[in-house]
Amino acid sequence: MARTATAKVIALRPADPTAVVGGALAALSRHLDRCALAANTTKAYRARTRAYAAWLDEHAGEHPDAFVDQVGAEAAVTAWRRQLIATKLGPSSVNQTLAAVDLLYEIGAGLRLRVKRASVPRPGEPDALTP
């Protein structure tokens, strides 16, 4: 009697990317419920990650692999970072947003991102030197 081997086929791209993002948001929400973070931080992280998910939904054609691999995730988050800076969001708000999205990827997709943070000017630094 011959045995036939069956192999599990793993799709390179998820069939439904919105389900992947929704699952990641749910996993992050459960994680935040268990963390000992300040209520305002938890609220901000949830709002920032929902905003990222909405942006990602709008730009799904440009970033179809945002939750597939490291390169796709970093490209999507970098593009979103550029948009946040272009909308004149302050550096500390951009960095808080990136921290929330980093946690979303770490908890929801098992990816550790390396996206450059916005530079925050040091207090007392002049905007420009006088002649």
N, C-alpha and C positions, 0 to 999 in steps of 0.2 A: 504494500500500500504506500503510495507516494504522499508525502506531506507537502503542502503548499505553504510557503512563507508569506505572511502578510505584514507589510510595513505600514506604520502610521505615517500619513502624509501631513506635513506641517506647512501651512501656507506662509509665504513670505510676507504677505500683506494681509491684515485682518479683513475678514469679509465685511464687517460693519465697524468702521473706525469710531463712529459715535458711541457704540456700545463699549468699546475699549476705554474711551475717555470717560464715559459715565461710570464704568467700573472703577477706574482710577480715582475719580472724585468720591465715590462711595467709600473706597478703602481709606482715602485721606480723611474723610469725615469721621470714620470709626477711630482712626489713629488720633485725631485731634481730641476726640471725646475722652480718650484714655490719658492724654498728655497733661502735665501740670503747667499749662501755659496760661497767661492772663486772658481773661474773657475777651478783651479788645483785640489781642493778638489772634486768638482763634477766629473771631469774627472777621478780622481783616484777611487772614489766610483763606478762609472760605470764599469771601467776596473776590479776592484777587484770582484764585484758581478758577472760579466760575467765569470771571471776565476773560481769562486766558482760554478756557474751553469755548466760549462764545466766539472769540477772535479766531480760534483754530477752526471752528465750524464754518466761519465766513471765508477762510482761506484754505479750505480743505484741498482744493485743486493744486495749490502751490506747495502744500506740505502734506502729501498723502502718507508719508512715512514717519510722521511726528511721534508716534508711539510704537514704531517697529524696531528701530535701532538707535544707537548712540548718535550717529551722524545726522540722521533725520530729526531727532529730538533737539539736538543742539542748533541745527539750522533754523528750526521753527522758533525756538526760544530767542535766538539772536535776532531774528526778523521782528519778533514782538518787542524785544528790548529797543530796537531802533525806532519802532513806532511810538513806544512810550516816551522816549526822549524827545522825539519830534513833536509830541503834543505838549511839551513843556512841563511834564511831570517832574517834580523835584528828584534829585539824586537819591535821597533816603527813601522816598516812596518807590522809586524804580528798584532799588535794592531789596526792599521788603517784598515787593512783588516777585522778584527773581528768587528770593529765598522760599516763598510759598510755592512757586512753580517747581523749584528744585525738589522740595519735599513731595510734591505731587508725583513727580517722576520716580523718586526713590521708593516711595511707599506703593504707588499704583502700578509701576512698570518695572521696578527693580533696576533702574538706570541712575547712574550718578553723573550729573551734567557738569561741564566746565564752561560756563558762560561768564564772560567778563562783566564785572559789576560796574556801575556808574561811579565816577569819581565824585567824592563829596569834598567840597572845599573846607579847609581848616578854618576855624574861627579866627578872625583877626587878619586873615590874608587879604591883601589889597586885590581889587579886581584887575588893576593895571598899574604899571609904574608911571609916574609923571616924568616929563622930559627932564 
